Amino acid sequence: MNETDYIGITESQKETWATGDFNEIARQNVVMAETLVETVDPHPGQRVLDVACGSGTAALVAERRYCEVTGIDYVPGLIQRATARAQANRQPVDFRVGDAQDMPFPDDSFDVVLSVYGVQFAPDQERAARELLRVCKPGGKIGLMGPIPEGWSGDWFAAHAEYMPPPPGVHSPLRWGTDEGSEELLGPGIQSIENTRRTALQYYRSVNHAVEVFSTYFGPTIRALEELDPVDQESLLDDLNTIMSRYNRATDGTAIVENEYLQTAAIKA
Ligand SMILES: C[S@@+](CC[C@H](N)C(=O)[O-])C[C@H]1O[C@@H](n2cnc3c(N)ncnc32)[C@H](O)[C@@H]1O
């Protein structure tokens, strides 16, 4: 039997996310983090965990409600960035390096567990889902936002996968972005789940600028480009340009790209 090498895949993905500077991409995630916190509605004093927090965007939003916030991500450079952001704004958030598939917290530690385009990337999805549920207290809330198989994110994933096929034996992160997938993954441990399709707009100076931002700062795009020969590099960049143009709603030469995603709000049993 061929066992999936989750440890090796996690290491390789960690290197990918450490490449570039996700904080630059995360400016587009602020509006999603605000919406998620508003939906899940943590109250002051509640313990909130932001899983795969990157540079801490959702954690910082939750802390503004005077919640007791922890953020975890496996890329040390992003945790440093998150810590620097929190310090600059004098926000007391406990940011830690760690893997979403094996979190360093006791059972039932948090009232609210959040993840914005984060936990979905863990290769061992069942294990990551069990961890979300384990660290959340009974009756606590789990709020997720992530990509879906359709629209901008679906096309974006498909373009990258065409040039850099995902490791065999691993489910796509897009599984979390479907009703069936999210219910399958969280189902065993929850009393309710509500999935809502939402749209966020991503703003760039132009379509070319949008592609340049991703090819300069977004780890998965940078890694794909590094692996390709010059002809395929051009062709991936062309495809990304086409996708940005397809979802661009601006008519003044700028780019306002429509990103439809799935919001999942669940309550632990
Ligand atoms: C698309 S970024 C989103 C970051 C952040 N949630 C935000 O909205 O700005 C994905 C993040 O997930 C983190 N990540 C992916 N897999 C992870 C894992 N298994 N454990 C911890 N962090 C992980 C990456 O390091 C990266 O910071």
The ligand as an SDF file (V2000), in Angstrom:
LIG
                    3D

 27 29  0  0  0  0  0  0  0  0999 V2000
   -3.2220   31.9860    1.5590 C   0  0  0  0  0  0  0  0  0  0  0  0
   -2.2620   32.2230    3.0030 S   0  0  0  0  0  0  0  0  0  0  0  0
   -3.4460   32.9530    4.1250 C   0  0  0  0  0  0  0  0  0  0  0  0
   -2.8340   33.5960    5.3390 C   0  0  0  0  0  0  0  0  0  0  0  0
   -3.8080   34.3120    6.2610 C   0  0  0  0  0  0  0  0  0  0  0  0
   -4.8030   33.4160    6.7920 N   0  0  0  0  0  0  0  0  0  0  0  0
   -4.4450   35.4910    5.5970 C   0  0  0  0  0  0  0  0  0  0  0  0
   -5.6710   35.4680    5.3620 O   0  0  0  0  0  0  0  0  0  0  0  0
   -3.7500   36.4590    5.3040 O   0  0  0  0  0  0  0  0  0  0  0  0
   -2.0890   30.5700    3.5550 C   0  0  0  0  0  0  0  0  0  0  0  0
   -1.3600   30.4600    4.8690 C   0  0  0  0  0  0  0  0  0  0  0  0
   -1.5090   29.1480    5.3880 O   0  0  0  0  0  0  0  0  0  0  0  0
   -0.3140   28.7700    6.0240 C   0  0  0  0  0  0  0  0  0  0  0  0
   -0.3410   27.3070    6.0970 N   0  0  0  0  0  0  0  0  0  0  0  0
   -0.5650   26.4430    5.0750 C   0  0  0  0  0  0  0  0  0  0  0  0
   -0.5600   25.1850    5.5340 N   0  0  0  0  0  0  0  0  0  0  0  0
   -0.3200   25.2570    6.8750 C   0  0  0  0  0  0  0  0  0  0  0  0
   -0.1920   24.2870    7.9070 C   0  0  0  0  0  0  0  0  0  0  0  0
   -0.2790   22.9680    7.6450 N   0  0  0  0  0  0  0  0  0  0  0  0
    0.0380   24.7040    9.1780 N   0  0  0  0  0  0  0  0  0  0  0  0
    0.1600   26.0350    9.4450 C   0  0  0  0  0  0  0  0  0  0  0  0
    0.0700   27.0010    8.5020 N   0  0  0  0  0  0  0  0  0  0  0  0
   -0.1830   26.6070    7.2430 C   0  0  0  0  0  0  0  0  0  0  0  0
    0.7610   29.3610    5.1170 C   0  0  0  0  0  0  0  0  0  0  0  0
    2.0010   29.4810    5.7600 O   0  0  0  0  0  0  0  0  0  0  0  0
    0.1400   30.7160    4.7800 C   0  0  0  0  0  0  0  0  0  0  0  0
    0.5070   31.6860    5.7250 O   0  0  0  0  0  0  0  0  0  0  0  0
  1  2  1  0
  2  3  1  0
  2 10  1  0
  3  4  1  0
  4  5  1  0
  5  6  1  0
  5  7  1  0
  7  8  2  0
  7  9  1  0
 10 11  1  0
 11 12  1  0
 11 26  1  0
 12 13  1  0
 13 14  1  0
 13 24  1  0
 14 15  1  0
 14 23  1  0
 15 16  2  0
 16 17  1  0
 17 18  1  0
 17 23  2  0
 18 19  1  0
 18 20  2  0
 20 21  1  0
 21 22  2  0
 22 23  1  0
 24 25  1  0
 24 26  1  0
 26 27  1  0
M  CHG  2   2   1   9  -1
M  END
$$$$
